[in-house]
Amino acid sequence: MRGIHEQRLHYFVEAVRLGSVRAAADALDIAPSAVSRQIAQVEAELGVDLIERHRRGITPTEAGRLVLDYFRQRQTQLDGLRDAISDLQGLRTGRVVLAIGEGFIGDLSRSLGDFSARHPEIEVRVNVVGTNEVIRQVMEDEAQLGLVFNPPRDPHLRVHGSREQPLYALVAPGHPLAGARAPVTLAELGQHRLALPDISYGIRQMLDAVEQAAGQRLAPTLTCNTFALLKHYAQQGGVTLLPLFAATQELDSGALCALPLADPGFARAHVELVTRLGRKLSRAADELRTAMVQRMTAFR
């Protein structure tokens, strides 16, 4: 690998991560031809093809996957060096990267505020993404910590905090379901305008499992990737499914009501704070991890 420019590798990694040269060019704010040229130079230096082009984009070759592994190991080593230096400086500098689902934003803000007040020189970066992307960022060392709702079991993840957080049906106070005396069934949900996140989110994955077990399929009238829109839609007469901690403000103000769901599958939902198994956290990341588990409503 000697003689290969690290920036060229970065172009290759971004193209593979995003699935196409054009998407990588948009993310990097450069021309697609520049990305292709940099990848071609790496291929020429190594004497192998790194990507295969398809109608829908690109995928890495076997050699490309080896280069990806090399790049990620280098990044992990660099992060470890930075963390070690930060530890020597006594939490005076450094960076902590979190990948979280949108529903955790309000709950997380207090822990972040307190942490930043104690350590103003440490940068905290928060990536707000869906369940699948949280896991990917943690597994590939793009994020030290991941906050995720109802993730699938993965032996490569270490769980630092876990708590059951059932899903509820959220509706406005004047909605026909608001006066229901019994838990809401799938059949009842199907009679109203339903707003749901897309399948990359743990909420939708849980609903999909419940639907398959029950032999029923709900047809949402709105699918989106932002909880804010889901909650606004519910306030305007629709129904959405969320854990309570994701709608604390709306529930406390009376803008929304939370209704229990009849299917026991919804009660098994849980939240987790995870890291990649084997990754050593910096002192800063470890302190923030402890504060999150102790202070966040999602873990109570």
C-alpha positions, -999 to +999 in steps of 0.1 A: +000+000+000+030+023+002+027+053-021-011+053-023-025+087-014-050+085+015-073+111-001-077+088-032-087+060-009-113+083+007-129+089-027-131+051-032-146+045+002-172+072-002-183+058-036-187+023-022-205+036+009-230+057-010-234+031-039-223+053-068-197+077-081-222+104-086-235+102-050-199+103-037-193+134-059-224+151-045-213+144-010-178+155-015-189+186-036-167+177-066-173+165-102-181+128-107-152+126-132-128+137-105-140+108-082-137+083-111-102+096-119-090+092-083-104+056-081-087+048-114-054+060-101-057+038-070-066+008-092-035+016-114-012+018-084-025-016-071-029-033-105-064-045-097-100-034-102-116-021-070-152-016-082-177-032-105-202-009-122-238-019-126-269-001-138-278+009-103-243+020-092-212+002-080-201-026-057-166-034-045-146-063-060-129-088-037-098-067-039-119-036-032-132-052+000-097-057+011-089-021+005-120-011+024-109-032+054-074-016+052-088+019+052-112+013+081-084-003+102-062+028+095-090+051+106-096+031+137-059+032+146-059+070+140-090+074+162-073+053+189-042+075+187-062+107+190-082+092+219-049+082+237-035+117+233-068+132+246-066+109+276-031+121+284-044+157+283-071+149+309-103+153+288-092+188+276-095+180+239-109+153+216-140+143+198-169+119+205-192+107+176-226+094+183-251+078+159-286+080+171-322+076+160-343+108+158-365+098+186-337+102+211-329+138+203-350+155+231-340+128+257-303+131+248-301+169+249-297+172+287-269+147+289-251+164+260-256+198+276-242+187+309-212+170+293-203+200+271-205+223+301-180+201+319-158+196+289-162+226+265-131+218+245-143+183+235-163+182+202-194+161+202-208+151+169-243+136+166-254+117+134-292+113+133-300+083+112-322+052+111-316+019+130-297+002+102-274+031+097-267+035+134-255-001+135-234+003+104-217+034+117-209+017+150-197-015+133-174+005+109-160+027+136-176+059+122-193+064+155-181+054+190-215+052+205-249+042+190-283+048+204-308+025+187-344+014+190-351-023+189-320-034+169-316-070+158-292-091+179-256-089+167-227-107+184-203-080+172-221-053+193-216-047+230-247-035+248-240-009+276-275-001+284-309-017+275-345-010+285-379-021+273-397+008+256-431-005+242-446+011+211-478+031+215-504+045+191-502+083+192-533+103+183-547+138+190-572+141+219-601+144+195-593+114+175-619+085+175-594+062+190-586+085+219-615+073+239-608+036+234-611+016+266-591-014+254-557-017+237-557-008+200-557-038+176-540-040+142-575-041+126-584-009+143-551+008+132-560-003+096-592+018+098-574+051+102-548+072+084-515+057+095-481+074+094-449+053+097-411+056+093-395+036+065-382+001+068-347+012+078-361+021+112-366-003+141-402+008+146-412-003+111-392-035+114-410-044+146-444-036+130-434-058+100-427-087+124-460-083+142-479-081+109-463-113+096-471-131+128-507-119+127-512-125+090-522-089+085-507-061+065-513-024+072-511+002+044-497+035+057-510+067+041-477+085+050-442+070+050-413+093+060-379+094+077-386+121+103-403+117+136-413+153+136-435+149+106-450+116+121-460+135+152-474+165+133-494+141+112-509+125+143-518+159+156-537+166+124-560+136+127-537+107+118-522+079+138-485+070+143-466+045+164-438+056+187-422+048+221-432+073+248-397+089+252-399+100+215-429+122+221-424+134+257-431+171+249-463+164+229-476+140+255-469+164+284-485+193+267-516+173+258-511+176+220-511+138+217-525+109+236-507+075+239-527+044+235-515+009+244-514-016+215-530-050+218-504-072+202-478-084+227-451-081+201-452-043+205-444-046+242-411-063+235-395-033+219-364-020+236-337+006+233-299+000+235-267+020+238-241+000+219-205+000+208-185-023+186-173-053+205-136-049+212-135-012+207-118+007+235-136+039+243-117+071+250-122+086+285-145+112+270-167+087+252-168+065+283-179+093+305-206+104+281-217+067+278-221+065+316-240+098+318-264+087+290-274+054+307-278+072+341-298+102+330-318+094+298-355+087+303-352+060+276-331+039+301-354+043+331 
